[in-house]
Amino acid sequence: MWVSQTYLGDVSPRSNVYLYYFFEDYARQEDVPSTIRRMLGDLGYSFDDRVSAFLPMNEYRGHIRKEMMGRFQKFWPTFQQKTPGIFLCRKPLSEFDPTKDEWLYFPITQATITDDEAAREFFDNLHRLCSEIIEHRYEDPKAQQSSFFKALYEAAQLKFTFFGAGVDLKPLVSHFKQRKVAD
């Protein structure tokens, strides 16, 4: 896991999946919750260099926010009032083009921060998704990429919870289990 002063720097080594902790710069999101920090670090560690996970250094939160707003002027407002969350893409943000590249965003609810079971479920689902992306990366990148994200779009379910909204990824996982059996 990278605790960084920038989200737009060069990343080495190259990874298959990039995870970024997105936030807005106001008091409620003053620091990355320790549960999220620990579990995101564990997730990145479990994949070695195939997954790069990024968190902001507290002293550079304002800088990261400004660089994100500057680089992604039309794209960044998509996340206003939907943070904190985990942004997933297959390229470092320094190379990412929101008009061409595929991405997913997972809002972090208050329950994810305060309830260990909810946090574990959130990161287990994120772990499964990273595994699926990595497994299918090298077969036929263009066909696999679009079929994976098409399957995600068709299978994932948006569920409203007491603290906001979440994405249920269980249908996606079962879709790929069925597909592996059929192949």
FIVEXLUM-743572 format. One record per residue (C-alpha): residue in one letter; x, y, z; residue number from 1. Coordinates in steps of 0.02 Angstrom, whole numbers. Layout:
BEGIN
  res      px      py      pz    n
    A       X       Y       Z  NUM
...
//
This chain:
BEGIN
  res      px      py      pz    n
    M       0       0       0    1
    W      60     174     -41    2
    V      32     315      82    3
    S      60     457     -38    4
    Q      78     644     -56    5
    T      13     631    -235    6
    Y    -107     520    -330    7
    L     -39     572    -500    8
    G     144     519    -486    9
    D     228     378    -581   10
    V     193     208    -507   11
    S     321      69    -506   12
    P     304     -78    -517   13
    R     157     -92    -636   14
    S       3    -173    -561   15
    N    -154    -254    -631   16
    V    -272    -156    -518   17
    Y    -258      15    -436   18
    L    -362      63    -284   19
    Y    -373     243    -224   20
    Y    -455     306     -66   21
    F    -563     452    -125   22
    F    -613     586      -1   23
    E    -676     763       9   24
    D    -585     893     109   25
    Y    -700     931     254   26
    A    -703     895     439   27
    R    -804     732     434   28
    Q    -670     654     325   29
    E    -521     729     413   30
    D    -424     566     426   31
    V    -430     393     346   32
    P    -516     281     475   33
    S    -394     155     550   34
    T    -506       7     501   35
    I    -503      62     319   36
    R    -315      97     324   37
    R    -279     -75     398   38
    M    -395    -174     284   39
    L    -342     -84     126   40
    G    -161    -117     173   41
    D    -200    -302     202   42
    L    -289    -311      34   43
    G    -142    -234     -58   44
    Y     -18    -346      34   45
    S    -115    -504      -9   46
    F     -93    -469    -196   47
    D      91    -417    -186   48
    D     127    -299    -332   49
    R     -26    -349    -434   50
    V    -134    -225    -336   51
    S     -76     -51    -286   52
    A    -180      34    -152   53
    F    -161     220    -115   54
    L    -204     323      38   55
    P    -168     508      62   56
    M     -38     570     185   57
    N    -134     682     304   58
    E     -19     830     272   59
    Y     -50     819      84   60
    R    -239     793      79   61
    G    -267     970      16   62
    H    -134     948    -118   63
    I    -210     783    -178   64
    R    -383     860    -182   65
    K    -320    1007    -288   66
    E    -225     896    -409   67
    M    -376     783    -431   68
    M    -492     930    -461   69
    G    -366    1006    -582   70
    R    -334     848    -682   71
    F    -513     782    -682   72
    Q    -615     944    -684   73
    K    -769     866    -766   74
    F    -749     694    -686   75
    W    -715     739    -503   76
    P    -888     812    -466   77
    T    -957     635    -494   78
    F    -892     592    -321   79
    Q    -948     745    -224   80
    Q   -1048     694     -71   81
    K   -1018     510    -113   82
    T    -855     499     -19   83
    P    -762     424      63   84
    G    -744     275     -52   85
    I    -627     162    -148   86
    F    -597     201    -332   87
    L    -541      51    -435   88
    C    -460      60    -607   89
    R    -335     -37    -711   90
    K    -214     106    -740   91
    P    -127     228    -623   92
    L    -224     391    -610   93
    S     -78     479    -696   94
    E    -126     382    -855   95
    F    -312     365    -824   96
    D    -437     444    -945   97
    P    -615     442    -876   98
    T    -689     459   -1051   99
    K    -603     299   -1112  100
    D    -550     192    -965  101
    E    -663      83    -859  102
    W    -678     111    -672  103
    L    -782      64    -521  104
    Y    -819     161    -363  105
    F    -868      88    -195  106
    P    -934     212     -66  107
    I    -881     177     112  108
    T   -1030     189     229  109
    Q   -1025     233     413  110
    A   -1065      51     449  111
    T    -908      -2     353  112
    I    -806     112     465  113
    T    -885      66     633  114
    D    -942    -116     612  115
    D    -802    -245     593  116
    E    -917    -369     506  117
    A    -974    -239     377  118
    A    -793    -187     347  119
    R    -740    -367     324  120
    E    -881    -398     200  121
    F    -838    -238     104  122
    F    -655    -287      87  123
    D    -693    -471      52  124
    N    -800    -416     -96  125
    L    -664    -297    -154  126
    H    -537    -438    -138  127
    R    -644    -554    -244  128
    L    -665    -420    -376  129
    C    -477    -388    -384  130
    S    -449    -575    -402  131
    E    -571    -585    -547  132
    I    -489    -440    -637  133
    I    -315    -513    -614  134
    E    -368    -688    -670  135
    H    -444    -625    -832  136
    R    -314    -494    -875  137
    Y    -205    -597    -991  138
    E    -325    -708   -1089  139
    D    -388    -581   -1216  140
    P    -371    -411   -1134  141
    K    -496    -316   -1242  142
    A    -629    -452   -1246  143
    Q    -606    -501   -1064  144
    Q    -604    -323   -1003  145
    S    -766    -276   -1087  146
    S    -851    -441   -1044  147
    F    -796    -426    -863  148
    F    -862    -250    -843  149
    K   -1019    -294    -941  150
    A   -1048    -439    -821  151
    L   -1015    -323    -674  152
    Y   -1142    -198    -739  153
    E   -1271    -335    -766  154
    A   -1241    -428    -603  155
    A   -1200    -298    -470  156
    Q   -1345    -234    -370  157
    L   -1357     -64    -289  158
    K   -1433     -82    -117  159
    F   -1488      59      -5  160
    T   -1437      43     176  161
    F   -1471     141     333  162
    F   -1308     240     312  163
    G   -1314     264     122  164
    A   -1295     149     -26  165
    G   -1188      -1     -61  166
    V   -1153    -122    -202  167
    D   -1192    -307    -181  168
    L   -1060    -402    -280  169
    K   -1121    -578    -237  170
    P   -1215    -595    -404  171
    L   -1055    -550    -496  172
    V    -954    -682    -406  173
    S   -1085    -816    -441  174
    H   -1090    -761    -624  175
    F    -904    -796    -641  176
    K    -916    -960    -545  177
    Q   -1053   -1017    -666  178
    R    -950    -958    -814  179
    K    -797   -1056    -757  180
    V    -902   -1214    -742  181
    A    -976   -1184    -916  182
    D    -806   -1152    -998  183
//
